[in-house]
Amino acid sequence: MTVSSPYADRLNEVPVRREQIEVAGSTTTYWVYGPDDASTELVVVHGFRGDHHGLEPVIAHLPGVRVISPDLPGFGETPPLPGTRHTLQAYAAWLGEFAGAVAAGADILGHSFGSIVVSAALAQGLDAPRVILVNPIGAPALSGPRGVLTRLAVFYYWAGAALPRAVGERLLRLKPIVRVMSITMAKTKDRALRAFIHDQHDRYFSNFSDREVLHDAFVASVSHDVSEFADTIEQPVLLVAAETDDITPIEAQRVLKKRFRDARLVEIADVGHLIHYETPAAAAAAITEFLEAANGGPR
């Protein structure tokens, strides 16, 4: 049974349409939220194993902003990129082409794995005046507070890729394992909100095209982090970080902030790696303030 979203009323007030475009040799499916005549346009990139649904709670709190939200290649309704491994470089090249075709010059936001893809694309020349990274992967994932669990995840995705296809695919989509991931990441004590989070992961966390894409994306997510690219990013950057993130500790986010030429760090208390589900209003408030700030203002 589908669990109702606590953000449904807000989201229902936001106009949305589904679109498709041919880029990078494939068809990217994306959603456009908000008014077409908005003065602010924002491309958002979701995290690992998710799809565009994950960022909808944040979008619901950004009225008046035109948001373009694609499914990453190989996830949700976007098929894999043809004839290539889904490396970070491939995702970054895809994002540069997609953003240039659909929303040239728009601001850019990346969540979790999306923060790495966005940072790599910027390093490759993506044109975006302002950059927002939510739950950024600011340091190597294997060195985070849950490094042991990350190493177990490495084995899990390796096994999913190495076992006979039918067995491997079944393992990677196994609902009890998805639920363990969800329980591990959620910090809220609100039972209704936890039920919504678990339902979202149950519904969308297994919407990947095949095990090869999933394994490639996982390897990219644990082999790279935003700090690799921070020195090359000259645009103003907003980091929205969680004080109890199990993947990148808040101390590492404070170090990451100093790597950028121009960055602001907003720390959200009592939340972990699911800012987009648990505290979307706080994230959206920080994003709105950042987008409205005068260029060159204090950060």
C-alpha positions, -999 to 999 in steps of 0.1 A, spaced: 0 0 0 13 34 -10 21 57 19 8 93 15 34 120 12 35 147 40 45 171 12 17 161 -12 -5 192 -7 24 216 -15 36 195 -44 1 194 -59 2 232 -62 33 231 -84 26 226 -121 46 197 -136 50 181 -170 70 151 -183 94 157 -212 120 138 -232 150 148 -252 176 130 -273 211 136 -257 243 116 -255 229 91 -279 199 82 -257 165 95 -246 166 113 -213 133 116 -195 128 147 -173 102 166 -154 96 204 -155 82 219 -123 70 254 -117 61 283 -140 77 286 -174 82 323 -170 101 320 -137 130 343 -132 151 314 -117 157 281 -134 173 252 -116 185 218 -129 185 192 -102 204 158 -102 192 130 -79 213 105 -60 224 69 -63 196 43 -69 170 70 -69 151 89 -96 134 123 -99 109 115 -72 135 119 -44 139 156 -48 102 164 -51 98 173 -14 125 200 -18 109 212 -51 75 214 -33 91 241 -11 105 261 -40 74 279 -54 81 302 -82 113 284 -93 114 265 -126 130 232 -118 142 207 -144 146 172 -129 159 143 -151 162 107 -143 199 97 -145 208 74 -174 200 38 -163 176 49 -136 139 56 -134 126 63 -169 159 71 -186 176 42 -204 213 35 -201 238 54 -223 245 32 -253 279 16 -259 296 29 -228 304 22 -192 285 44 -168 316 60 -153 316 94 -135 331 109 -167 302 95 -187 276 109 -163 293 143 -163 294 145 -201 257 135 -202 248 162 -177 267 188 -196 249 179 -228 215 177 -212 217 209 -193 231 228 -223 202 215 -245 173 220 -220 183 248 -197 215 265 -208 228 289 -182 205 276 -154 217 271 -118 225 235 -109 218 213 -78 231 179 -70 221 156 -42 245 129 -28 259 110 -58 244 139 -79 267 163 -61 297 143 -75 282 143 -110 275 180 -109 310 188 -96 326 167 -123 304 183 -150 314 217 -138 350 207 -140 344 196 -176 330 231 -184 292 229 -175 279 265 -177 260 272 -144 261 306 -126 254 291 -91 259 257 -76 240 239 -48 251 206 -33 228 189 -9 242 161 13 274 164 -8 298 135 -8 326 157 5 352 130 13 359 94 2 328 73 12 350 45 26 364 69 52 330 80 65 314 72 99 298 41 84 329 29 65 323 -7 76 288 -6 61 302 10 30 326 -19 26 297 -43 30 280 -24 3 310 -29 -19 307 -66 -15 270 -65 -21 272 -47 -54 302 -69 -64 282 -100 -57 252 -87 -76 274 -82 -106 293 -115 -103 265 -140 -96 245 -155 -125 223 -127 -139 189 -139 -126 203 -144 -91 223 -112 -91 194 -91 -103 172 -106 -77 197 -99 -49 201 -63 -60 164 -57 -59 157 -77 -27 132 -57 -6 146 -66 28 180 -52 18 165 -21 4 146 -17 37 179 -21 57 194 7 36 164 29 43 164 22 81 201 29 83 198 63 66 166 76 82 171 96 114 136 110 121 116 97 150 84 106 133 67 73 125 46 87 96 76 103 80 97 71 84 69 51 68 69 76 39 107 73 35 106 35 35 78 35 10 97 59 -13 127 36 -12 106 5 -17 89 21 -48 119 37 -65 152 23 -52 151 -7 -75 141 12 -107 175 7 -123 178 -7 -158 202 -36 -151 230 -47 -127 258 -34 -149 246 2 -147 240 -2 -110 275 -15 -104 291 11 -125 272 39 -107 281 25 -73 318 22 -82 317 59 -94 299 69 -62 326 54 -39 356 61 -61 351 99 -63 340 128 -42 333 165 -45 367 175 -30 384 162 -62 368 191 -82 363 218 -56 395 237 -66 383 240 -101 348 254 -94 348 292 -94 310 297 -92 294 306 -59 285 273 -41 260 264 -14 266 233 6 236 220 25 249 194 49 235 173 77 251 173 112 247 135 115 254 123 79 267 88 80 285 91 46 303 125 50 308 137 86 300 174 92 337 180 100 346 169 65 320 193 50 336 222 69 369 213 54 353 209 19 338 245 22 373 259 24 383 241 -9 360 263 -29 367 298 -40 333 311 -29 312 288 -7 285 290 20 278 260 43 244 255 59 243 228 86 210 212 94 207 195 128 190 162 136 191 148 101 215 125 82 218 117 45 181 122 38 178 160 40 156 158 9 130 137 27 134 147 64 141 184 63 132 197 28 117 230 41 150 238 58 170 229 27 146 249 4 149 280 27 187 278 24 185 274 -13 160 303 -17 182 326 4 213 316 -17 195 321 -50 182 355 -39 215 368 -25 232 396 -44 262 384 -64 293 391 -44 274 392 -11 288 376 21 290 338 21 
